[in-house]
Amino acid sequence: MEPTDLTLKVLTDIRHELRELGTRVDGTNQELHGVREEVHGMREEVHGMREEVHGMREELSRRIVESEIRTSTALVELAGTVREMTGVLRAANDLRPRLERCESDIAEIKRRAR
């Protein structure tokens, strides 16, 4: 079988198209490498963000506990003050009959003194 011009042309075209295909594959490989680097960078960013969120969560938890402790302390102090005020009001209420008697006696003494 003798090579013909047509066969040589077809083989040349095939070789040329294979070279173009190789170039495109190389370009695709480079793009894929770039995408992989971007994904790796994104993973690092996500990891950093996770650590940041974890730190923020820990800080928020600490602050909530501190706030609850302050609130509890204030409530205990308020309860003590309410107890003290209740005692004062009871004592004042217990003195009311005596005060009314004294005022009545004073009014009687004033009436007699006239």
N, CA, C and O atoms as a printed pandas DataFrame, in Angstrom:
     atom_number atom_name residue_name chain_id  residue_number  x_coord  y_coord  z_coord
0              1         N          MET        A               1    0.818   -1.156    0.000
1              2        CA          MET        A               1    0.000    0.000    0.000
2              3         C          MET        A               1    0.877    1.239    0.000
3              4         O          MET        A               1    1.708    1.442    0.886
4              5         N          GLU        A               2    0.680    2.018   -0.964
5              6        CA          GLU        A               2    1.470    3.223   -1.184
6              7         C          GLU        A               2    0.818    4.391   -0.458
7              8         O          GLU        A               2   -0.402    4.548   -0.511
8              9         N          PRO        A               3    1.611    5.206    0.215
9             10        CA          PRO        A               3    1.017    6.397    0.844
10            11         C          PRO        A               3    0.543    7.346   -0.244
11            12         O          PRO        A               3    1.221    7.574   -1.246
12            13         N          THR        A               4   -0.605    7.873   -0.019
13            14        CA          THR        A               4   -1.138    8.826   -0.979
14            15         C          THR        A               4   -1.131   10.190   -0.332
15            16         O          THR        A               4   -0.964   10.326    0.880
16            17         N          ASP        A               5   -1.314   11.189   -1.157
17            18        CA          ASP        A               5   -1.346   12.551   -0.630
18            19         C          ASP        A               5   -2.501   12.726    0.350
19            20         O          ASP        A               5   -2.391   13.432    1.352
20            21         N          LEU        A               6   -3.589   12.076    0.037
21            22        CA          LEU        A               6   -4.763   12.187    0.908
22            23         C          LEU        A               6   -4.469   11.552    2.271
23            24         O          LEU        A               6   -4.833   12.112    3.305
24            25         N          THR        A               7   -3.824   10.408    2.276
25            26        CA          THR        A               7   -3.496    9.731    3.535
26            27         C          THR        A               7   -2.542   10.587    4.345
27            28         O          THR        A               7   -2.717   10.741    5.554
28            29         N          LEU        A               8   -1.543   11.141    3.694
29            30        CA          LEU        A               8   -0.593   12.003    4.399
30            31         C          LEU        A               8   -1.287   13.240    4.967
31            32         O          LEU        A               8   -1.000   13.666    6.086
32            33         N          LYS        A               9   -2.193   13.805    4.192
33            34        CA          LYS        A               9   -2.916   14.988    4.661
34            35         C          LYS        A               9   -3.763   14.648    5.880
35            36         O          LYS        A               9   -3.787   15.402    6.853
36            37         N          VAL        A              10   -4.461   13.505    5.829
37            38        CA          VAL        A              10   -5.305   13.091    6.955
38            39         C          VAL        A              10   -4.438   12.850    8.178
39            40         O          VAL        A              10   -4.783   13.279    9.279
40            41         N          LEU        A              11   -3.313   12.165    7.994
41            42        CA          LEU        A              11   -2.427   11.904    9.130
42            43         C          LEU        A              11   -1.838   13.196    9.682
43            44         O          LEU        A              11   -1.700   13.347   10.896
44            45         N          THR        A              12   -1.496   14.117    8.808
45            46        CA          THR        A              12   -0.956   15.409    9.234
46            47         C          THR        A              12   -2.024   16.183   10.015
47            48         O          THR        A              12   -1.740   16.771   11.059
48            49         N          ASP        A              13   -3.230   16.173    9.504
49            50        CA          ASP        A              13   -4.331   16.866   10.207
50            51         C          ASP        A              13   -4.579   16.237   11.580
51            52         O          ASP        A              13   -4.806   16.940   12.565
52            53         N          ILE        A              14   -4.532   14.903   11.630
53            54        CA          ILE        A              14   -4.728   14.211   12.910
54            55         C          ILE        A              14   -3.637   14.599   13.887
55            56         O          ILE        A              14   -3.916   14.871   15.055
56            57         N          ARG        A              15   -2.380   14.629   13.417
57            58        CA          ARG        A              15   -1.261   15.002   14.276
58            59         C          ARG        A              15   -1.432   16.432   14.762
59            60         O          ARG        A              15   -1.200   16.721   15.936
60            61         N          HIS        A              16   -1.830   17.317   13.882
61            62        CA          HIS        A              16   -2.036   18.723   14.230
62            63         C          HIS        A              16   -3.158   18.851   15.286
63            64         O          HIS        A              16   -3.016   19.592   16.258
64            65         N          GLU        A              17   -4.256   18.132   15.086
65            66        CA          GLU        A              17   -5.371   18.191   16.033
66            67         C          GLU        A              17   -4.983   17.596   17.385
67            68         O          GLU        A              17   -5.433   18.067   18.429
68            69         N          LEU        A              18   -4.132   16.542   17.358
69            70        CA          LEU        A              18   -3.658   15.961   18.614
70            71         C          LEU        A              18   -2.793   16.957   19.383
71            72         O          LEU        A              18   -2.876   17.048   20.608
72            73         N          ARG        A              19   -1.962   17.703   18.654
73            74        CA          ARG        A              19   -1.129   18.720   19.309
74            75         C          ARG        A              19   -2.017   19.814   19.923
75            76         O          ARG        A              19   -1.769   20.257   21.045
76            77         N          GLU        A              20   -3.041   20.244   19.195
77            78        CA          GLU        A              20   -3.967   21.248   19.719
78            79         C          GLU        A              20   -4.707   20.709   20.950
79            80         O          GLU        A              20   -4.909   21.417   21.937
80            81         N          LEU        A              21   -5.099   19.449   20.859
81            82        CA          LEU        A              21   -5.782   18.823   21.987
82            83         C          LEU        A              21   -4.864   18.770   23.201
83            84         O          LEU        A              21   -5.295   19.038   24.323
84            85         N          GLY        A              22   -3.608   18.428   22.979
85            86        CA          GLY        A              22   -2.624   18.392   24.079
86            87         C          GLY        A              22   -2.464   19.763   24.710
87            88         O          GLY        A              22   -2.365   19.886   25.930
88            89         N          THR        A              23   -2.437   20.798   23.867
89            90        CA          THR        A              23   -2.311   22.167   24.381
90            91         C          THR        A              23   -3.536   22.533   25.228
91            92         O          THR        A              23   -3.414   23.126   26.299
92            93         N          ARG        A              24   -4.713   22.166   24.724
93            94        CA          ARG        A              24   -5.940   22.453   25.479
94            95         C          ARG        A              24   -5.977   21.672   26.789
95            96         O          ARG        A              24   -6.418   22.195   27.812
96            97         N          VAL        A              25   -5.517   20.424   26.760
97            98        CA          VAL        A              25   -5.477   19.615   27.983
98            99         C          VAL        A              25   -4.521   20.244   28.980
99           100         O          VAL        A              25   -4.810   20.305   30.175
100          101         N          ASP        A              26   -3.362   20.721   28.477
101          102        CA          ASP        A              26   -2.414   21.402   29.374
102          103         C          ASP        A              26   -3.062   22.631   30.006
103          104         O          ASP        A              26   -2.903   22.871   31.203
104          105         N          GLY        A              27   -3.792   23.410   29.207
105          106        CA          GLY        A              27   -4.486   24.593   29.725
106          107         C          GLY        A              27   -5.539   24.208   30.759
107          108         O          GLY        A              27   -5.684   24.864   31.791
108          109         N          THR        A              28   -6.267   23.142   30.469
109          110        CA          THR        A              28   -7.288   22.666   31.414
110          111         C          THR        A              28   -6.633   22.205   32.711
111          112         O          THR        A              28   -7.145   22.458   33.801
112          113         N          ASN        A              29   -5.494   21.525   32.582
113          114        CA          ASN        A              29   -4.772   21.084   33.779
114          115         C          ASN        A              29   -4.312   22.280   34.617
115          116         O          ASN        A              29   -4.374   22.239   35.846
116          117         N          GLN        A              30   -3.858   23.327   33.965
117          118        CA          GLN        A              30   -3.434   24.531   34.691
118          119         C          GLN        A              30   -4.622   25.190   35.397
119          120         O          GLN        A              30   -4.513   25.629   36.542
120          121         N          GLU        A              31   -5.750   25.251   34.701
121          122        CA          GLU        A              31   -6.953   25.813   35.315
122          123         C          GLU        A              31   -7.380   24.968   36.512
123          124         O          GLU        A              31   -7.759   25.496   37.557
124          125         N          LEU        A              32   -7.314   23.647   36.342
125          126        CA          LEU        A              32   -7.675   22.746   37.434
126          127         C          LEU        A              32   -6.742   22.949   38.623
127          128         O          LEU        A              32   -7.186   22.931   39.771
128          129         N          HIS        A              33   -5.475   23.138   38.361
129          130        CA          HIS        A              33   -4.513   23.401   39.431
130          131         C          HIS        A              33   -4.882   24.698   40.154
131          132         O          HIS        A              33   -4.838   24.770   41.382
132          133         N          GLY        A              34   -5.244   25.718   39.377
133          134        CA          GLY        A              34   -5.665   26.985   39.986
134          135         C          GLY        A              34   -6.903   26.816   40.846
135          136         O          GLY        A              34   -7.000   27.392   41.930
136          137         N          VAL        A              35   -7.853   26.019   40.357
137          138        CA          VAL        A              35   -9.080   25.768   41.131
138          139         C          VAL        A              35   -8.732   25.032   42.423
139          140         O          VAL        A              35   -9.276   25.337   43.484
140          141         N          ARG        A              36   -7.833   24.070   42.328
141          142        CA          ARG        A              36   -7.422   23.332   43.530
142          143         C          ARG        A              36   -6.787   24.278   44.552
143          144         O          ARG        A              36   -7.053   24.161   45.748
144          145         N          GLU        A              37   -5.965   25.196   44.098
145          146        CA          GLU        A              37   -5.341   26.160   45.009
146          147         C          GLU        A              37   -6.403   27.057   45.655
147          148         O          GLU        A              37   -6.321   27.368   46.843
148          149         N          GLU        A              38   -7.397   27.467   44.863
149          150        CA          GLU        A              38   -8.480   28.286   45.418
150          151         C          GLU        A              38   -9.256   27.509   46.477
151          152         O          GLU        A              38   -9.578   28.045   47.538
152          153         N          VAL        A              39   -9.554   26.248   46.184
153          154        CA          VAL        A              39  -10.281   25.409   47.143
154          155         C          VAL        A              39   -9.460   25.254   48.420
155          156         O          VAL        A              39  -10.000   25.318   49.524
156          157         N          HIS        A              40   -8.154   25.051   48.265
157          158        CA          HIS        A              40   -7.287   24.922   49.433
158          159         C          HIS        A              40   -7.317   26.216   50.245
159          160         O          HIS        A              40   -7.394   26.179   51.473
160          161         N          GLY        A              41   -7.258   27.349   49.566
161          162        CA          GLY        A              41   -7.331   28.638   50.258
162          163         C          GLY        A              41   -8.662   28.809   50.975
163          164         O          GLY        A              41   -8.716   29.325   52.091
164          165         N          MET        A              42   -9.732   28.374   50.326
165          166        CA          MET        A              42  -11.055   28.477   50.950
166          167         C          MET        A              42  -11.136   27.588   52.182
167          168         O          MET        A              42  -11.724   27.971   53.193
168          169         N          ARG        A              43  -10.548   26.409   52.097
169          170        CA          ARG        A              43  -10.540   25.513   53.258
170          171         C          ARG        A              43   -9.825   26.175   54.424
171          172         O          ARG        A              43  -10.287   26.100   55.563
172          173         N          GLU        A              44   -8.707   26.819   54.148
173          174        CA          GLU        A              44   -7.967   27.505   55.210
174          175         C          GLU        A              44   -8.801   28.644   55.795
175          176         O          GLU        A              44   -8.811   28.855   57.008
176          177         N          GLU        A              45   -9.500   29.377   54.926
177          178        CA          GLU        A              45  -10.373   30.452   55.409
178          179         C          GLU        A              45  -11.481   29.906   56.291
179          180         O          GLU        A              45  -11.767   30.458   57.354
180          181         N          VAL        A              46  -12.105   28.823   55.850
181          182        CA          VAL        A              46  -13.191   28.220   56.630
182          183         C          VAL        A              46  -12.653   27.739   57.969
183          184         O          VAL        A              46  -13.306   27.909   58.998
184          185         N          HIS        A              47  -11.477   27.144   57.961
185          186        CA          HIS        A              47  -10.870   26.682   59.210
186          187         C          HIS        A              47  -10.636   27.869   60.143
187          188         O          HIS        A              47  -10.932   27.798   61.335
188          189         N          GLY        A              48  -10.106   28.954   59.594
189          190        CA          GLY        A              48   -9.889   30.161   60.398
190          191         C          GLY        A              48  -11.191   30.722   60.945
191          192         O          GLY        A              48  -11.261   31.162   62.092
192          193         N          MET        A              49  -12.217   30.700   60.110
193          194        CA          MET        A              49  -13.516   31.209   60.545
194          195         C          MET        A              49  -14.102   30.323   61.640
195          196         O          MET        A              49  -14.713   30.817   62.587
196          197         N          ARG        A              50  -13.914   29.024   61.507
197          198        CA          ARG        A              50  -14.401   28.108   62.544
198          199         C          ARG        A              50  -13.730   28.411   63.875
199          200         O          ARG        A              50  -14.386   28.464   64.916
200          201         N          GLU        A              51  -12.420   28.608   63.833
201          202        CA          GLU        A              51  -11.690   28.922   65.061
202          203         C          GLU        A              51  -12.170   30.243   65.647
203          204         O          GLU        A              51  -12.316   30.376   66.862
204          205         N          GLU        A              52  -12.415   31.215   64.778
205          206        CA          GLU        A              52  -12.902   32.521   65.239
206          207         C          GLU        A              52  -14.280   32.385   65.878
207          208         O          GLU        A              52  -14.534   32.952   66.941
208          209         N          VAL        A              53  -15.164   31.640   65.234
209          210        CA          VAL        A              53  -16.516   31.434   65.781
210          211         C          VAL        A              53  -16.434   30.687   67.109
211          212         O          VAL        A              53  -17.164   31.002   68.049
212          213         N          HIS        A              54  -15.554   29.705   67.184
213          214        CA          HIS        A              54  -15.390   28.961   68.434
214          215         C          HIS        A              54  -14.937   29.907   69.549
215          216         O          HIS        A              54  -15.451   29.858   70.667
216          217         N          GLY        A              55  -13.974   30.761   69.231
217          218        CA          GLY        A              55  -13.506   31.737   70.218
218          219         C          GLY        A              55  -14.613   32.691   70.637
219          220         O          GLY        A              55  -14.752   33.017   71.816
220          221         N          MET        A              56  -15.403   33.137   69.661
221          222        CA          MET        A              56  -16.514   34.038   69.968
222          223         C          MET        A              56  -17.548   33.335   70.839
223          224         O          MET        A              56  -18.101   33.934   71.761
224          225         N          ARG        A              57  -17.806   32.066   70.544
225          226        CA          ARG        A              57  -18.772   31.304   71.337
226          227         C          ARG        A              57  -18.283   31.147   72.769
227          228         O          ARG        A              57  -19.058   31.287   73.715
228          229         N          GLU        A              58  -17.001   30.859   72.925
229          230        CA          GLU        A              58  -16.428   30.723   74.268
230          231         C          GLU        A              58  -16.532   32.044   75.031
231          232         O          GLU        A              58  -16.908   32.058   76.203
232          233         N          GLU        A              59  -16.201   33.143   74.371
233          234        CA          GLU        A              59  -16.285   34.464   74.994
234          235         C          GLU        A              59  -17.727   34.790   75.376
235          236         O          GLU        A              59  -17.982   35.299   76.467
236          237         N          LEU        A              60  -18.656   34.499   74.490
237          238        CA          LEU        A              60  -20.065   34.762   74.768
238          239         C          LEU        A              60  -20.548   33.912   75.938
239          240         O          LEU        A              60  -21.279   34.403   76.798
240          241         N          SER        A              61  -20.154   32.663   75.980
241          242        CA          SER        A              61  -20.539   31.792   77.095
242          243         C          SER        A              61  -19.999   32.344   78.412
243          244         O          SER        A              61  -20.706   32.369   79.419
244          245         N          ARG        A              62  -18.755   32.781   78.397
245          246        CA          ARG        A              62  -18.142   33.349   79.602
246          247         C          ARG        A              62  -18.896   34.589   80.044
247          248         O          ARG        A              62  -19.174   34.763   81.230
248          249         N          ARG        A              63  -19.228   35.451   79.092
249          250        CA          ARG        A              63  -19.941   36.680   79.428
250          251         C          ARG        A              63  -21.333   36.391   79.975
251          252         O          ARG        A              63  -21.788   37.061   80.902
252          253         N          ILE        A              64  -22.014   35.394   79.403
253          254        CA          ILE        A              64  -23.351   35.035   79.884
254          255         C          ILE        A              64  -23.264   34.547   81.330
255          256         O          ILE        A              64  -24.076   34.932   82.172
256          257         N          VAL        A              65  -22.277   33.700   81.610
257          258        CA          VAL        A              65  -22.120   33.189   82.976
258          259         C          VAL        A              65  -21.841   34.340   83.932
259          260         O          VAL        A              65  -22.425   34.404   85.014
260          261         N          GLU        A              66  -20.950   35.254   83.541
261          262        CA          GLU        A              66  -20.652   36.407   84.395
262          263         C          GLU        A              66  -21.904   37.247   84.629
263          264         O          GLU        A              66  -22.154   37.704   85.744
264          265         N          SER        A              67  -22.682   37.444   83.581
265          266        CA          SER        A              67  -23.916   38.222   83.699
266          267         C          SER        A              67  -24.912   37.528   84.626
267          268         O          SER        A              67  -25.559   38.179   85.446
268          269         N          GLU        A              68  -25.031   36.221   84.495
269          270        CA          GLU        A              68  -25.936   35.477   85.368
270          271         C          GLU        A              68  -25.492   35.559   86.819
271          272         O          GLU        A              68  -26.326   35.650   87.720
272          273         N          ILE        A              69  -24.193   35.529   87.050
273          274        CA          ILE        A              69  -23.676   35.640   88.421
274          275         C          ILE        A              69  -24.009   37.018   88.985
275          276         O          ILE        A              69  -24.458   37.132   90.126
276          277         N          ARG        A              70  -23.789   38.072   88.186
277          278        CA          ARG        A              70  -24.118   39.427   88.642
278          279         C          ARG        A              70  -25.611   39.558   88.924
279          280         O          ARG        A              70  -26.013   40.157   89.922
280          281         N          THR        A              71  -26.430   38.993   88.035
281          282        CA          THR        A              71  -27.887   39.066   88.225
282          283         C          THR        A              71  -28.300   38.323   89.491
283          284         O          THR        A              71  -29.117   38.822   90.265
284          285         N          SER        A              72  -27.749   37.148   89.706
285          286        CA          SER        A              72  -28.074   36.373   90.907
286          287         C          SER        A              72  -27.665   37.120   92.163
287          288         O          SER        A              72  -28.413   37.152   93.140
288          289         N          THR        A              73  -26.486   37.719   92.146
289          290        CA          THR        A              73  -26.015   38.485   93.300
290          291         C          THR        A              73  -26.949   39.652   93.580
291          292         O          THR        A              73  -27.303   39.913   94.730
292          293         N          ALA        A              74  -27.345   40.352   92.526
293          294        CA          ALA        A              74  -28.262   41.489   92.697
294          295         C          ALA        A              74  -29.605   41.025   93.243
295          296         O          ALA        A              74  -30.192   41.703   94.086
296          297         N          LEU        A              75  -30.103   39.876   92.776
297          298        CA          LEU        A              75  -31.379   39.362   93.273
298          299         C          LEU        A              75  -31.289   38.987   94.754
299          300         O          LEU        A              75  -32.225   39.230   95.516
300          301         N          VAL        A              76  -30.179   38.403   95.152
301          302        CA          VAL        A              76  -29.995   38.046   96.561
302          303         C          VAL        A              76  -29.969   39.317   97.412
303          304         O          VAL        A              76  -30.591   39.373   98.473
304          305         N          GLU        A              77  -29.248   40.331   96.944
305          306        CA          GLU        A              77  -29.200   41.601   97.671
306          307         C          GLU        A              77  -30.583   42.236   97.741
307          308         O          GLU        A              77  -30.974   42.760   98.783
308          309         N          LEU        A              78  -31.321   42.191   96.643
309          310        CA          LEU        A              78  -32.672   42.753   96.619
310          311         C          LEU        A              78  -33.586   42.013   97.589
311          312         O          LEU        A              78  -34.384   42.633   98.291
312          313         N          ALA        A              79  -33.471   40.698   97.625
313          314        CA          ALA        A              79  -34.293   39.920   98.552
314          315         C          ALA        A              79  -33.976   40.311   99.998
315          316         O          ALA        A              79  -34.883   40.418  100.822
316          317         N          GLY        A              80  -32.707   40.522  100.306
317          318        CA          GLY        A              80  -32.322   40.955  101.653
318          319         C          GLY        A              80  -32.901   42.320  101.982
319          320         O          GLY        A              80  -33.393   42.543  103.089
320          321         N          THR        A              81  -32.843   43.231  101.024
321          322        CA          THR        A              81  -33.395   44.574  101.235
322          323         C          THR        A              81  -34.906   44.505  101.443
323          324         O          THR        A              81  -35.448   45.201  102.301
324          325         N          VAL        A              82  -35.582   43.670  100.664
325          326        CA          VAL        A              82  -37.038   43.516  100.821
326          327         C          VAL        A              82  -37.357   42.974  102.211
327          328         O          VAL        A              82  -38.307   43.426  102.849
328          329         N          ARG        A              83  -36.564   42.003  102.685
329          330        CA          ARG        A              83  -36.777   41.473  104.035
330          331         C          ARG        A              83  -36.593   42.568  105.080
331          332         O          ARG        A              83  -37.390   42.686  106.010
332          333         N          GLU        A              84  -35.541   43.366  104.924
333          334        CA          GLU        A              84  -35.305   44.458  105.875
334          335         C          GLU        A              84  -36.460   45.450  105.862
335          336         O          GLU        A              84  -36.934   45.870  106.918
336          337         N          MET        A              85  -36.915   45.826  104.662
337          338        CA          MET        A              85  -38.014   46.783  104.554
338          339         C          MET        A              85  -39.305   46.194  105.144
339          340         O          MET        A              85  -40.091   46.904  105.772
340          341         N          THR        A              86  -39.506   44.910  104.936
341          342        CA          THR        A              86  -40.681   44.251  105.518
342          343         C          THR        A              86  -40.626   44.335  107.038
343          344         O          THR        A              86  -41.640   44.586  107.689
344          345         N          GLY        A              87  -39.439   44.125  107.601
345          346        CA          GLY        A              87  -39.272   44.240  109.057
346          347         C          GLY        A              87  -39.549   45.644  109.543
347          348         O          GLY        A              87  -40.212   45.836  110.562
348          349         N          VAL        A              88  -39.039   46.635  108.811
349          350        CA          VAL        A              88  -39.271   48.037  109.191
350          351         C          VAL        A              88  -40.759   48.351  109.139
351          352         O          VAL        A              88  -41.299   48.972  110.054
352          353         N          LEU        A              89  -41.423   47.922  108.065
353          354        CA          LEU        A              89  -42.862   48.194  107.939
354          355         C          LEU        A              89  -43.665   47.474  109.016
355          356         O          LEU        A              89  -44.642   48.025  109.523
356          357         N          ARG        A              90  -43.278   46.275  109.369
357          358        CA          ARG        A              90  -43.983   45.555  110.442
358          359         C          ARG        A              90  -43.807   46.275  111.773
359          360         O          ARG        A              90  -44.747   46.424  112.554
360          361         N          ALA        A              91  -42.572   46.717  112.007
361          362        CA          ALA        A              91  -42.311   47.428  113.265
362          363         C          ALA        A              91  -43.125   48.715  113.315
363          364         O          ALA        A              91  -43.691   49.057  114.354
364          365         N          ALA        A              92  -43.185   49.435  112.178
365          366        CA          ALA        A              92  -43.977   50.668  112.133
366          367         C          ALA        A              92  -45.444   50.344  112.333
367          368         O          ALA        A              92  -46.155   51.075  113.023
368          369         N          ASN        A              93  -45.896   49.270  111.745
369          370        CA          ASN        A              93  -47.292   48.875  111.889
370          371         C          ASN        A              93  -47.598   48.452  113.326
371          372         O          ASN        A              93  -48.687   48.723  113.833
372          373         N          ASP        A              94  -46.643   47.790  113.982
373          374        CA          ASP        A              94  -46.826   47.383  115.373
374          375         C          ASP        A              94  -46.906   48.602  116.299
375          376         O          ASP        A              94  -47.559   48.538  117.341
376          377         N          LEU        A              95  -46.258   49.700  115.938
377          378        CA          LEU        A              95  -46.270   50.917  116.766
378          379         C          LEU        A              95  -47.515   51.762  116.545
379          380         O          LEU        A              95  -47.806   52.648  117.348
380          381         N          ARG        A              96  -48.245   51.507  115.483
381          382        CA          ARG        A              96  -49.412   52.347  115.163
382          383         C          ARG        A              96  -50.416   52.430  116.316
383          384         O          ARG        A              96  -50.814   53.538  116.675
384          385         N          PRO        A              97  -50.845   51.309  116.914
385          386        CA          PRO        A              97  -51.805   51.437  118.018
386          387         C          PRO        A              97  -51.260   52.278  119.184
387          388         O          PRO        A              97  -51.994   53.064  119.785
388          389         N          ARG        A              98  -49.989   52.108  119.491
389          390        CA          ARG        A              98  -49.362   52.876  120.581
390          391         C          ARG        A              98  -49.340   54.356  120.238
391          392         O          ARG        A              98  -49.627   55.202  121.084
392          393         N          LEU        A              99  -48.985   54.674  118.950
393          394        CA          LEU        A              99  -48.951   56.064  118.490
394          395         C          LEU        A              99  -50.344   56.681  118.578
395          396         O          LEU        A              99  -50.497   57.814  119.036
396          397         N          GLU        A             100  -51.348   55.942  118.145
397          398        CA          GLU        A             100  -52.721   56.456  118.201
398          399         C          GLU        A             100  -53.145   56.700  119.651
399          400         O          GLU        A             100  -53.813   57.694  119.939
400          401         N          ARG        A             101  -52.765   55.804  120.565
401          402        CA          ARG        A             101  -53.073   55.989  121.981
402          403         C          ARG        A             101  -52.394   57.233  122.541
403          404         O          ARG        A             101  -53.002   58.005  123.282
404          405         N          CYS        A             102  -51.100   57.420  122.170
405          406        CA          CYS        A             102  -50.371   58.609  122.628
406          407         C          CYS        A             102  -51.023   59.885  122.107
407          408         O          CYS        A             102  -51.183   60.851  122.852
408          409         N          GLU        A             103  -51.399   59.891  120.834
409          410        CA          GLU        A             103  -52.046   61.066  120.257
410          411         C          GLU        A             103  -53.382   61.337  120.948
411          412         O          GLU        A             103  -53.743   62.489  121.191
412          413         N          SER        A             104  -54.099   60.282  121.256
413          414        CA          SER        A             104  -55.371   60.432  121.963
414          415         C          SER        A             104  -55.143   61.002  123.358
415          416         O          SER        A             104  -55.886   61.875  123.806
416          417         N          ASP        A             105  -54.111   60.505  124.048
417          418        CA          ASP        A             105  -53.779   61.012  125.398
418          419         C          ASP        A             105  -53.382   62.469  125.342
419          420         O          ASP        A             105  -53.783   63.254  126.202
420          421         N          ILE        A             106  -52.593   62.848  124.335
421          422        CA          ILE        A             106  -52.165   64.242  124.178
422          423         C          ILE        A             106  -53.375   65.133  123.933
423          424         O          ILE        A             106  -53.497   66.210  124.516
424          425         N          ALA        A             107  -54.269   64.670  123.062
425          426        CA          ALA        A             107  -55.472   65.457  122.790
426          427         C          ALA        A             107  -56.302   65.600  124.055
427          428         O          ALA        A             107  -56.858   66.674  124.286
428          429         N          GLU        A             108  -56.414   64.553  124.899
429          430        CA          GLU        A             108  -57.161   64.601  126.162
430          431         C          GLU        A             108  -56.513   65.571  127.134
431          432         O          GLU        A             108  -57.210   66.335  127.803
432          433         N          ILE        A             109  -55.183   65.553  127.223
433          434        CA          ILE        A             109  -54.453   66.460  128.127
434          435         C          ILE        A             109  -54.659   67.907  127.675
435          436         O          ILE        A             109  -54.869   68.789  128.508
436          437         N          LYS        A             110  -54.599   68.157  126.365
437          438        CA          LYS        A             110  -54.819   69.510  125.847
438          439         C          LYS        A             110  -56.248   69.980  126.171
439          440         O          LYS        A             110  -56.464   71.137  126.531
440          441         N          ARG        A             111  -57.194   69.082  126.040
441          442        CA          ARG        A             111  -58.584   69.446  126.309
442          443         C          ARG        A             111  -58.777   69.789  127.799
443          444         O          ARG        A             111  -59.503   70.725  128.132
444          445         N          ARG        A             112  -58.143   69.051  128.662
445          446        CA          ARG        A             112  -58.260   69.322  130.094
446          447         C          ARG        A             112  -57.545   70.597  130.494
447          448         O          ARG        A             112  -57.969   71.314  131.401
448          449         N          ALA        A             113  -56.447   70.865  129.797
449          450        CA          ALA        A             113  -55.646   72.059  130.114
450          451         C          ALA        A             113  -56.371   73.334  129.757
451          452         O          ALA        A             113  -55.959   74.390  130.237
452          453         N          ARG        A             114  -57.381   73.323  128.983
453          454        CA          ARG        A             114  -58.116   74.528  128.578
454          455         C          ARG        A             114  -59.068   74.896  129.603
455          456         O          ARG        A             114  -59.786   75.884  129.453
